[in-house]
């Protein structure tokens, strides 16, 4: 660090108080007085502020790598940069390139160095502040609708930055001490985290910037803290992006973890829509061959279920079906996971390992979210598709692989090809047969039977007789556009069953969200309009209507940025959506 940088860092820390939330904090404390207090670490980079609590007798590993407790995407940090501990408070430089400084002095690597909360600490240029929390004000529970919106917003914001994970906890409590429960739950939150009431004695927690190992630690702490209150508690955990990218998938995964079951794509248990009947007839025909199949459609429409039906109807049904979520694989691991590696190929490769593609030998390999694959991996996958052979990382021999590939995506891959983000040759190789799964809003005849089936399933899990859905609630369910499709419908019904007594009414549904109206007032067609312009305009208007006027989601559906969509609205004289 340059001397002037050290001076700026020291002055920044020298401010008497900084308020990041409703808690009162102090930066300076007498030596040793913080041993039994709550400590919060605040990391300040060029374009981010991250926080993490430091528990007594615990440690927090910080760096750019996936194995850290707190992952910070900053080029000045090493993959394994530093470790912070309490009892006493100390920091260890784990052999980083840019080092760790305390009050402008660089500490020796791999040597635990004690420091006080008021010290100016820098990790390769990322400043670290230690807050001593003197007392806590009770946090207010947020609503389930707000919680869902936060999850979707964080998911969209971080989709392009897979190295910044977060976690969702589902908590179920047996007991009658809500005040103590709420205080215990909120004590684990950082200033930007959130906790919501999901149902009576059930809660959901958002842990921002929590790596899986850190989220597991928080879950264990919650179980122990609640046990000290003589409360039996179960805690389920889901991680972004590995367990899902949307609020519906993450909440479903957390609740499946709570129940001790494996989450799956919600099955469209009825097929009554004519388009879906035609689609399943096509699946039965295509299943007899080995041609690659590309499944397209919005998130939650049941693409994985369709892939399972294709596998079950094929001659390969006795073989394995391997599901690969391409979005959940970090760029550094995707090739070793897909293609495998030989012993010594890289540090940590202690023995040969076959990849997921080889694991599907004799069966079917589903490449879910295939549009998320990096360019280098796309090229290697294309070679496997064309030759039927692959080479493990570090190997010198090609291996024959007998698998049938099915790919699925919610992206417009042709638009991705035009933008240079997806290889055109891979797109045409994957799309031997292209099957589009329509969204639930285009299958209205299936909503009522799906609701009835999900009510029966949720009631059975609770050990109660199936509840009745009154007509007002069913009407609201039937008229809502379901941007999250079948998965959102299933989550909504399961929560309604938890909240209801003997029948499901509008009261147990997120009516405020479901009754929100969006409009684009009709305008005259511009002079000199032509079929191409009219088609482009209709495509934009259809996307806005499908997303209830949400411009961010409409842009994702169209495969463009939000700014590009805004430019299109001006170009085609389409009014900006507004609430009625």
N, C-alpha and C positions, 0 to 999 in steps of 0.2 A: 504494500500500500504506500502511495506517495505521502509525504508529510502533510500536504494540504488536505488530502483525503482523510487522514487520521484526525486532523483538527476538526474537519466538518463532522466526522463520525462522533467525536467526543462531544462537540457542541450539541448535536442532535440528541444524544443521550442525556445531556445535562439539563434538558427541560424539566421543570418540576413535576408535571403530571401530563399524561396522555390518556385520553378516554377512548377506548375501543369498544366499550359496551357499557352496560348499566352498573358495572362493578367499580368500586373505588380501588385504585391501585396506587402504589408508591414505588418509585424506582430505587431509592436508596434505603438501606436498612442496616442496623448495627450488625457487626460480625456475628454470625451464628444465629441471629434472631429469626431467620427464615426457614430453619430446619423442619419445623412442623406446620408451616403455612402452605397455602396453595400457591404454586408458581406457574406462571404462564409465559411461554416463549413466543416472541413476536419476531418474525423474519421479514425484513424489508428489502425488496429488490428494486430494480429500475421500474418494473411495471406490475408488481404484485405485493400484497401483504398477506402472510400466512401465519397462523397461530397454532400452538399445540400446548396442552397441559403437560407438566412434568411431575409425575407422581413420585411420592417418597420411595426410595430404594428401587427406582426404576431407571431405565436408560432410554434415550431417544437417538436413533441414528439418522443422520441427515445427509443427503446427496442427491445426485441426478439418477442414480440407478434404481431399478424396480425393487430391490431387496431392502430398501431403507424404510424406516418407520414414517418418515416425512420426506416426500419426493418433491424437490424444487427444481423446476425447469429453468435453470440459469447456467449459461455457458461458463461462468467463472467457477462453478462448483465441480468437483470431481464426482465420479460415480459413487464412491464411498469417501465422504469428505470428513465428517466429524461425528463424535459421540458425546452426548451431554448426559450427565448423571447427577443424582442427588445423594446426600449423606456422605461427605459434604458435596456442595455444588461444585462441579468441575467439568472441564471439557477436554477431549482428546482429539488431536489431529490424526486421522487415520491414514496418514501418508499422502495427503492431497497435494495437487500440483501448485495451487495458489495459496495454500497455507491457512492458518488461523491466527488472528492477532487479538491481543487483549490490551486495551489502552495503547494501541499503536505498536506493540512489541509482538513479534512473531514467536509463537511457542514451539517447542521442540516436538517433532512428530512422534506419535505412539507413546506419549508421556502424559498421563492425566494431570491437568493443571487446574488448581482451584481458582475460583473467582467469585466476586460478589455481584448481586443484582445490578448495582449501579455502574459496573464496568462497561467500557465500550468494546464490544466483541464484534469481530468481522470474520466471516467465512468466505474467503476468496473475493471479498468485495460486497457480499450480502451481509447487511447489518443484522445483528441479533440483539433484541432487547429482552430483559427478564423483568416481568411484572410480578410484584408481590401482592397477591390479592388479600386485602384486609378484611372485607366482608362481602357477602353476596346478597343481592336482592333477588326475590323469587321471580323466575322467568315465567312468562305467560305461555300457555299452550296455544299453538296456532291451529287453524282448521285443517281438515284433510284436503280441502280444495286448494288452500294456499300451499300445503306441503307438496301436492302433486305438481303445481305450477313451478315451485322451486326446483323440483327434480328435473322437470323437462327443460327448464332454463339452463341449469347447470350441465345437463347432458348435451344440449345444443352448443353451449359455449365451449365445451371440452372435447367435442367430437374430433376436432382436428388436432387435439393435443392429448394423445392416449397416455402420456406419461404423467398426467395429473389425475389420479384416481380419487374417488370418494366412495363412501359406504352408506348403506341404509340398514338400520336395525329395526326389527319387529319385536315387540316386547308384550308378553301376556302375563298378567299378575293375578294371583289368587289371594284375596284378602280385602279388607275394608278400611284401608288407611290412605285415602287418595292424596292428602296433603303431604305425608311423608314420601309417598311414591313420587309425586311431582317434583319435590325438592331433590330427591335422589337422582331422578332422571336428568334434570336440568343441571345438576352439579358437574356432569360430564361434558357439557357443551362448551365449545368455543364461541366467540362473539358472533360468528356468522353461521353457526350450526342451528338446527331447528328441531323441535319436538312437537308432535301433533297427537291428538286423541283420535285413534282409528275406530274404536268401539268401546263399550264399557270395559274398563280394566285392560284395555289393549292400546298400545301406543306405537308410534313410528318415529324414528330418529334419523336425521340427516347429519352425517359426520363429513364435513368438507376436508379435503386434502389428507384423508386418512388412507394409508396403504393397508392392504389386507391384514398384515401382521398387527398393525396398530388398532384396526377395527376389532380384531379378535381379542386384543388385550382389553379394550373398552367393554366389550361384551362380557368378558370374564369378571371385570370389576363391577359391572352392574349386577350380575348374578350374586356376587359376594356381598355387595352393599345391601341388596334387597333381602338376602338371607339373614343379615344382621337385624333386619326389621321383622323377622319371623314371617316373611312373605315368600311363598314359592313362586318362582318366575322362570319363564322360558324365553330365550332370546334367539331370534333368527337373524342371519346376516346375509347381505348381498353386496357385491362390489361392482362399481362401474370401472371399466367397460365389460369386465369378464362375464358378469351375470346379466347384463342387459344395458341398453342405451336409452330407454325411455322410462317414464314413471311407472307405466303399467308392468313392464318386464321386471323392473327392479323391485317393486312392491310385491309382485307375485313370487319372485325368487326369495325375498326375505321371509315371506309368509310360508313358503314351502319349506324353507330351512327351519322355521319355527315348528312346523308340524313333523319334521324329520322325514320329508319326502323329497323326491327329485322333481323340480319344476319342468314342465313340458309346455310346448305350444298348446294353447287351448284348442281342443279338438272341435271342429264344426260338426257336432254330433247329429245334425240333421242336414240333409241335402234336398231342399225343396225348390230352390230357385232354378229356373230353367237353364240359366247360364252355368250354374254349378253342376247341374246334371250333365250338360254337354261336356264340361271340363273333365268330370270323372270318367265319362265314356271315352274321352280322348286319352286319359291316363291309362286305361285298360288296354287300349290299342298300342300306345307307345311302349308300354312296359314289356312287350314281347321281344323287343329288339335290344340293341346295345347303344343306340345313338344317344349322344349327350342331350340333356334337357335343361333349359333355362327357365326358372320360375320367377316371374316378376309380380309385383304388387306391393301395396303399402304394408307397413309394419303391423303385425297382429292379425292378418287376414287368414292365416293357416297355411302358409307355404310349406312349412316343415311337415305338417300333417299330410299334405298332398305328396310330398316326397316319400313319406312312409308308405302311402297307398301305392305309389309307383313301385317301390321296392317289394312290397308284399305281393303284388300282382305279377312280378317278373320271375323268370327262371332262376334268378339269383336269391330268391327269398330265404333259402337255407343258409346263405352266407351272411357275413356281418353287414350292418349298416353303420358307417362311421360318420358322425356329425361333426363338422369343423366350423366353428364360429370364427371367421377370418377377422372380424372386428375386434375380437378379444385377444388376439395375438399381437404382442408388441413387435415392432419392425425388427428388433434385434433377435427375436426368437422364432419368427414365423417360418423361416426356411428350415431350421433344425427340427421344428415340430412337424412340418409337412413332409420333408424328405428324409429326415433322420441324419445320423452322422456316424463316423467311424472313430474308434478310440484314438485319442491324441489330436483330433481335428482342431481343437481349441482348448483353452484352459478350462478344466472341469469335465472334459469329455473322457471319463475314466474307462468307458467300455463302449462297444458298439451299441447303437440304438436304432431301431427301425422307426420310420416316421408314420404319421397317421394315414398317409396314402397307402403305404404297404400294409398297414393294419386292416385295410378294407379288402384285401385280396379275396377274390371269389364273390364279392358282394358289391355294395354301392357306397360311394363316398359323396356326401352332401357338403358342398362348399357354400355355407350360409354367409350372407353379407359379402359376396365375392368382390363387390366393387370397392372394398376397403383394402384389397391387397396392394402392396407397394409395387412400383414398376419393375424392379429387378425380379421379384417373385413371380410377377405375371409372365415374364419371359421364360422362366424355368418351368412354370406350370404348362405353358403352351407347348414346350418340347415334350413333356410327359403325355399330353393329349395327342400329339401328332405321332409319336413313336411308340407309345406304350411302355416306355422305359424311363427310369430315373437313376440319378447318381446321388448317393448320400454325400453330405458335406465332408470334405476331406478324403473321399474315396477316389479310386481310379477306375472302378468297374461300373458299368451300367447294369441295372437289375430290371428284369421284366416285371411289370405290374398288371395284373388282370383285375381291373376295377371298372365299374360304370360310374361316370361322373354326372351328378345333378347339381346345378348351381342355383342359388337363390339370391335375390337382391331387391331392395326397396328403392334403388336409385334408377334413374333414367340412364342406362349405360350408353345409349347412342349419344346423349348430350355429353356424357363423360368422355366419350371418344372424340367428339368435336372439340372439347376443351383440352385434349391431350393428356387426360388423367387415366384413361383406360385404353389398352391396346386394341386396335380394330381387329387384328387377326385373331386375338384371343376371344373377342366378343363373338365373331362369326363361328369360331370353333366350338364355343360353349353353347351357342344357340342353334344346335341341330334342330331342335324343336323348341319353340318358345310358347310357354303357357302362361297366360296372365290370370291372376286370381283377383276377381273384382272385390272392391271394398264392401263392407257390411251395409253401408248406406244404399248401395245398389242392389241389395238382396233383402228388401224389407219383409218378404214373406217368411224369412227365416228367424226374425228377431223373437217373435212370440215363442216358438218351440225351443229356441236356444235359451231364453229366459227360464222357461219351465224346467228344462233339463238342468240348468245350473242351480236353480233353487233346490231341486231334488238332491243334487250332489252335495251342495253346501249344508243342507239340513241333515243329510246322512252323516256327514263328518262331525256335526255337533251332537248327533244322537237324538234328534228331535223329529217329530212328524213334519213332512213337507209343508211349508208355509204357503198361504194363498196370496197372490199378487192382485190387488184391487184394480179395477178398470182404469182409474185415473193414473195410477202408477204405470200400468202397462201402456197406456196411451203416450205418456211422457217417454217411456223407454222406446216405443216404436217410432216416435217422431224425431228423436235426437239423432244427429248425423254420425256419431261414433267415430271421431278421428282416430282413436286408438283401436278401432275395429273389434274383433271378437274378444281379444284380450282385455280391452277396456270394459266391455260388457260383462265379462266373467268377474272381473274385480269388483265392479259396481254391484252386481247381484250378491256376491259373497259378503260384501260389507253390509248390504241391506239386510241380509239374513241375520247377521250378528246384531244389528241394531233393533230389529223388529221383535215384537212380542208374539203375536199370533198371526199377523198378516202384514204384508209389505205395502206401505202407502207411500205417497209422495214425500212424506216427512223423512223417510229413511234414504231418499235419493239425493244426490247433489243437484237439487233443482235449480239453484242459481246459475250454475254452469250450464245445465242442460236447456234452460229456457232463454239463454242469451241469444239475441237476434242480431244478425249482421246484414247489412244491405249495401248493394251498389246500385244507386239510382240509375234507371235506363237513360241512355243518351242517344242522340241521333248518330247514325253511322257517318263517319267523315266522308266528305266528298272525294270522289275518285277512289273509293274503296275497291279492293280486288279480293278474289277468293283466298289468296295466301295471307293477306292482312286480316281478313275476317276469321280465318282459321286460327291464326296466332292469337287474335283478340279473344276468341271463344275459349281457347286453351287456357289463357290466363284467367278469364272469368270463371271457368270451371274449377281451376285450382283454388281460387279464392273461396268459391262456394263450398268446395270439399273440405276446406280448413276453417269454415265458419268465419271468414274474414281475417284470420290470423296471417299477416303478411310474412312472418318468419317461416311458418310451416308451409305456406304456399310456395315460397322461394325454394325450400328444400324439395318439395314435391316436383317442382319444375326443373330442379337440378341447377339452380343459379344462386347467386348471392342475393341478399335482401336489397342491396343497392341497385343491382341489375333489375330486380323486379320493380323497384320504385321508378327506375328510368323507363321501363316498359309501360307502366301505368300512365306516365306522362305522354309517351310516344303514341299510345293507342287511345288516349283521352278516356281512360277508365277512372272513374272517381275512386278516391281513397276510401276503403271500407270504414264505416262508422257504426257505432251502436245505435240501435233504434231506441 
